Amino acid sequence: MAKFASGALLEGIKLDPTSHTPLYRQLYSGIRKLILSGDLPPGTKLSASRTIATELEISRTTVINTIEQMISEGFLETRRGAGTYVTHRLSAMTDFYQSASDDDPDSFDEDPDLTLSKRGLRYSELPHQYEPEGIYTFRPSQPAYELLPHDVFSRLTNRYQRKPSNDDLTYADRGGFMPLREAISSYLKTSRSVRCTPEQIIITSGTQSALNLASQLLLDPGDTVWMEDPGHTAARCVFEGTGANVVPVPLDEHGFNPDLCPEEVKNTPARLAYVTPSSQHPLGYRMPLTRRIKLLEWAQQNNTWIFEDDYNSEFRYTGRPLSALQGLDKGGRVLYVSSFTKILFPGLRLGYMIVPKSMAEDFAHASTILQRSTPKLTQQIIADFINEGFFATHMRKMRRIYHQRQQILIEAAEKHLKGLVEINPVEQGFHCNAWLPDHADPEQVEQTLRSAGYAVNNLDYYCMTPLKRKGFMIGFAGTPEEKIPDGIKGMAKILKEIL
């Protein structure tokens, strides 16, 4: 590095004006590297900022900002009336940094003793479902994005963004934006026979968020959770992540049935039971009224919480829906949860949980600590979407379209998949289950279909104990009507080759 009476020149630093990295950051990295390598030893005087700027053909402001940053970090120091120097207090910093290249973060030697907490280790070992990018055909949980009322959402969004008030820019109420909670309360009373005040509704960023909040407040490590098997794997992961002991409960044609459990399980007190009574996920069973009442009585007798995930209750294609468990509950044992993910779109990240009146304040307080809530703007838009009738209109439209798409899928399956898999219609929801012959390998089937662009899910993924019958989920809601027949025809061609 050349040195003159006026200070060290930095002509060895190469700057690239076309790089995405800002010039000040490039200059910072260059000077830092020279200091740590010893090319600019402690006590070296730097040239004046104007000289450096001229030499490197950059603005003086860039040089000044860089030098001020390096002074604040201790690499450089100023001496009144004498200029800027490499600090003499650099030896410890040099020892710490010299093993790493500023351009290569991977060259840092991380401490081998870094560890996760016990909870972190549990989460890292839990299963997760891989959703490849770009696969959309027959995805089980996907709504019809192309039919969203985009013009309505744009209009409602502009209402708040064009000239927001001070209140629009503040946090929402504890527990969520109150007009949205009021709208949800009114909607649920008529559609699901749910009994609650707006204050009992906690706005969340979805079902997973509600599960996590409830687990933090109601479960201690070692508590037992009874869960449907097969069941919602993401829910199981939340419970196991908090340290709960998740016990599989078998299903019959009516869903969750503790009577089928071994005696040692029946005699194990459960702190919480997770159920999807309206449309059991993933098998689609509906829990009849007699069993719902029996489940509520069991919860009351055993001091057990029931977490009711009202999965896909909005999209019922035959008959009338039964009342939610929460509406039948007289003892305040049910936590009811739902979301707008399937009704609208997953990226909305908006859901809600109804908690007992005596615990509403505790849950609202905890939600502000653990997760805050969905952005207030989103809550305002959806509140207006419900109150102005757009929600009900969209629901009626999509219920009709999804039913039609299911019928087209069933007809195409009867034509092309007969003898390969068995697909039966469902009363509600977004997917049917395709049952495989006994000799089939469901993992091979899933991998082969996914590699061909079919986003099917192996039912084994949802199981804690093996299913007697193997199969996979095939969605219909998110696939346009005109694409379903050819999609099923292509699937049949693949299955003929591997079954």
N, C-alpha and C positions, 0 to 999 in steps of 0.2 A: 504494500500500500504506500503510494507516494506521499511524502510529507513535505510541507513548506512552512515557512515561518508563520504564515497566516493560518495554518491548520492542515489536517489530513484531507486529501482529496478522496472522493468516493467514486472515481470513474470506473472502478471494477464492478460496481453494482449494475446489473442489467435489468432495465425496466421495459415492460411490454405494454404499450398503450392500448393494444387490441385485446388484452386479456380481460376475462370477467373479474379478476381480482383487482380492486381499486389500486391506483398508483401509490397512495399513502401506505397501503398495506404491503405492497411490494417493496417500497423503500424501507419500511420498518423491518421486514424480514431480512433484507440485505444488510442493514447496519447491525442488526442483532446477530446475524451469522458471523460477521466480521469480528464482533466483540467476543463471542463465545469461542471462536476458533483461535483467538489470540492475535489475529491480524491487526486488530485495534486494541492494543494492550491498555491496562489501567493507566490513567494519566494522559492519554493521547488527546490532544486538542482537535476538535472538528473545525473545519472551515466555516466561515460565516454562512448563514442560511441563503443569502443572495448568491454567493459563490457556488454553493452546492446546487442550487436551482439552475443556475446558468450552465454548469458542467453537465448536469443530467437532463437538461432541456425540459424541466417541469416547472410548475408554478411555485413561487416562494411560499405561498400559503400551505401547499402540500408539505413542503420541507418543515415549516414551523410546526404544523400539527403533529408531524411524525416525531420531531424532537421533543415536543411537550409531552407526548405520550410516553416516550422512553425515559424522560426525566421522572415522570410520575411512577414508573415501574422500577426505577432505581438503576437503570443501565447507564444513564448520563447524569451529569450534575452541572450546574452553572456556577461560575465564579464572578462576583460582581466586577464589572469592568474588564474582565479577562476572557470571556467567551464560554463555550460549552466543552466539557471534557468527559472522557470515559471515566466512570467512577472508580475510585480506589477500593471501594467496598464490594468488589465483584467476585472474589475468589469462591465464596460459598455458592453464589449463583452460577458461576462457570462450572463448578463440580456437579451441580444439580442438572444443568441443561446440556452439557457438552456431549452426553451420550445420545442425544436425540437430534435428528435433522428437522428443521422447521418445515421443510417441504414434505416430510414423510411422517404423518402421525403414527403409522404402524411401527416406527422405529423406537418409540418409547417402550421401555421395559417396565410393564406394569408390575406392581407388587404381587407376588404369587399368593399372598395371604388374604387377598380381597375375597370376601365371602358374602353371600346373600343371607338374610335372616331365615329362620326356619319356615316362616310363612312364604318368603320368596322362593325357597327351594321347593316347597309344595306346589306353588304356581308353575314353576319351570318344568315340573314333571307331569303336569296335567295334560290330557289330550287336547288337541286343537284341530279344527277342520280347515283344510286347505281349500281356498277358493281361487282357482287360477284366473288370471286376468283375461278378459276377452271371451269367456265362456258364458253364454246367456241362454242357450237353447234348453228348455225344460228345467230350468233351475227351480227347485221346489219352493223357495221362500220369496220369489221375486214377483212383485206386483207389475201391473202394466204401466211402465213409465211413460209410454207414448200417449197415454190417455189422460194424463194429469191435466187439470184445468190451469195451464200455465198463464193464460191471460188474467185469470182471477187472482192468482198469486202475485203477478206483477202489479196489478192495480192495488192490492192490499199492501204490498211492500212499499210502493211509492207513497201511499197515504202517510206512512210514518217516516220515511226517509227524505221526503221532499223538504220538509221543514219541521224537524223533530223538536218537541218541547223539552224543557229541562227534565220533566218527569220521565219522558221517553228514554232519556240517556242515563237514568239512575238504575240501580239494581231493582230486580223484581222483589215482591214481598217474600218474607220468609215462607218457604214451602211452595213458592211459585206465584205467578201473576194472578191476582185474585179474580179478575174477570174471566180468565181461562178456567180457573177452578170452578167458578159458578156455572159456566157453560157446560163443563164436563158433568157436574153434579146433576144439572137439569136433564142432560141427554141420557145419562145412565139410569135415572129414575124411570123413564119411559121405555127405554130399549132393553135394559137388563134387570129391571126390578131391584136395582141396588139402592140401599138406604144409607144416605150420608149427607153431611153438611159440607159446604165448600171447604171449611177449615180442616176437614178430615182428609182432603186430597193433597198429596204431596207430588209436585211436578218433578219428573226425573228426565234423564236423557235416554230412557228406554228401559226395557225389562231387566237387562243386566244391571243397570244402575240401581233399580229398585231392589233387586235381589241382594246386591252388595250392601246397601243401606240397611235392609232388614236383618241381614246376617250379622252386621256389626252391632246392632242394637239388641238382638234377641238371642244370639247364639254365643256360647263360650266354647273354647277348645275342648273337644271330647264329647260335646253334646251329640245326641243321635238325631239324624234327619231321615225320615222315611220318604222314599222317592219312587215314582213309577219306573218300572223296568220292562221294556225300553222306555227311555224318557229323554228329556231335554239335556243334552250333554253340557251345554254352556251353564245351565243352572247347577248341575252337579259340580262343575269345576269351581263355582263360587263357594258352595258349601264346603267342599273339601279344602279349598284354599284358606278358609277361616279356621280350619282345624276340626271341623265337624266329622262325625262318623256317619257316612251315608250308607243306608241299608236299602237294598233293592226290594221293592214290593211287586209281586207278579200282577199281571193283568188278566182279566177274562174279557168276554165280549162287551162288558159294561165298564171296562177301565180298571182303575185302582181297586185292588181287592186284598186287604190285609188277611182275610180268612185263608188265603192260599199260602201264607208265610209259614215257615217252620215254627215249631212251638217256641224255640229259643228266641226267635225274632218277636213273636207275639208278646212274650214276657219281658221284652226290653222296652222300657219307657222311651217314647220319642218326644223330643222337645218341639219338633216341627215336622209337618208333612207337606210335601210339595205335590200339587195335583193340577192337571189340566182337564177339568171335568166337561167343558163344553165341546172340545175336540181334542182328544188325547193325542199328544205329540210323541211319536210320529205315526201311530197306527189309526188315529181318527175315531176311536170309540167315543160314544157319548154316555156320560154317567146318568142313569135314570134317577128320578126324584127319590125313590125309596133308599137308594144307596147314598145319595147326598145327605139325607136326613140322618141315616145311620152314621155317616162319617162325622157329622156335626156333633152327634151324641157322644161318639167315641172321644172327640177332641175335648168336649166339656168334662167328661168323666176322668180323662187322663191329664188334664191341664196342659194340653198340646195346642200349639199354633198350627193353623192351616194357611199355607201360601197358595192362593188361587190365582193361577195364571190363566186368564180368560182368553186363551190363544185362539185366534181366528173365529171368535164367536160372531163377528159382524157378517161373515159371508156364509150364510146358511142357505142351501138351495132347495131343501124339501122340508115341509112342516114348520112348526113354530119353535123357537128356541126355548129351553127351560130357563127358569130364573137362575141367576147367579147364586152360588153358595153364600156369598156375602149377604144377599137379600133374605136368605132363610135363617141366617145366624142370629140367635137371640143372646148369645153370651159374649159377643165381641172377640171371638176366637179367630176370625178370618181376616187376612190381609189380601186385598184384591188388587191385582195389577193388570194393566193393559198398556198398549202403546199405539201410536199412529204409524208405525213402521209399515205394516201390511196395508193399511187403508190408503196411505199416501206414498211415502218412499223412505227407505232406511236412512238416507243421509239427513233426514229431518232431525233425527236424534231427539225425539220428544215422546215421553210416556208419562204415566201417572200411577200412583199407588194410593189406595184407600186404607187408612189405618183406624184402629179403634179410637173413639172420641177421647178417651182418657189418656191416650198416648200421642194425640195429634201434635201437641206443643213440643213434646220430646223429639218426635221425628222431624218436625219443621226445624227445630234448633240444630239437630244433628246434620240435617241435609245442608245447612249453610256452612258447616265445618268441614264435612267430608267431600262434598261435591258441588256446592252451589247449585245452579240449575241451568237448564237450557237458556241460551240468550233471550233476553226480554223481548227483543224484536220478533223472534220466532213465536213466542208465546202470544204476543199481541196479534200477530197475523192469524194464527190458528183460532184464537178466541173470536175474531171477526168472521173467520171462515165458517165457524159453527153457528154463531148468532145470526148471521145473515142468510142462512139456509143453504149455503154452498156445500156444506158437509153432507147433509141429508140427501141432496140431489146427486152428489158424486157417489155416495154409498149405493143408492138405488140403481144407478147406471152400471156401476162396476159389478154388483151382485148379478145382474142379468148377463153381462158380458162374460164373467168368469164361469157362470153356469153353462153358457153356450160353448165356451172353449173346452170345458170338461167333456161335454157331450161329443164334440168333434174328436177329441183325443180318444174317447172310449170307442167311437165308431171306427177310427183309424186302427186302433189296437185290435179290434175284432177282425178287421180285414187283413192286417199284416203280421200281427204278433201271435195269433192263435196257434197254439201248439208249442210256442217258445216260452212265453210267460203268461201269467194270469193277472189281469188288471180289472179291478172292480170299481164302480163309481163311488164317490164319497158324498156324504150329506152336506159337508161344509169344508172350507179350507182351500188351500192352493195346490195340493198335490194328491196324486193317487199312489198306491203302492203296487209295484210290479213284483209278483211272486215267482221265484225261479224254480226249476225242477231240482230234485234232491241232489243230483250229481254235479250241479253247477258250482263254480267257485265264485262267490259274490265279489271278492276283492279283485279278481281278474276281470270280471264283468264291469265293475265300476271303473277300473283303470283304463280298460280298452275303450269304453264309451266316452270317458272324459277326454282321452287323447284324440278322439274324433269330434270333439266339440259339444258333447252332451253333458250338462252339469247335473248328473244324477248323484244321489247319495246312497251309499251302502247302508242298509238298516243296522248292520252290526255296529256301526259307529255309535249308535244310541244305546247300546246294550251293556249292562253290567254282568249279566249272565247270558249265555248263548240262546238265541232264538231257535225254536224248533224248526221254523221254516225260514229260508233265506230269501232275501229280496232287496229291492232298491226303490227309492222314492223318485217319482217323475213328476215334475211340476207342469202345470198348464196355464196358470194365471198370467205369467209374463211373456208367453209366446203368442204372437198374433195368429188369428184363426187361419189365415192363408198359408202359414208356415207349418202348421201342425201335421197335416197328412204326409207331406214329403219328409218331415223330420222323423215321423214314426216309421215310414217306409225305409229310410236310411238306417234307423236303429235295427230294424228287423234284419237287414242285410248283414250287419255286424254280428248280431246275436246268432244267426245261422252258422257263422264261421267258428264260433267259440263254444257253442252249446252242443 
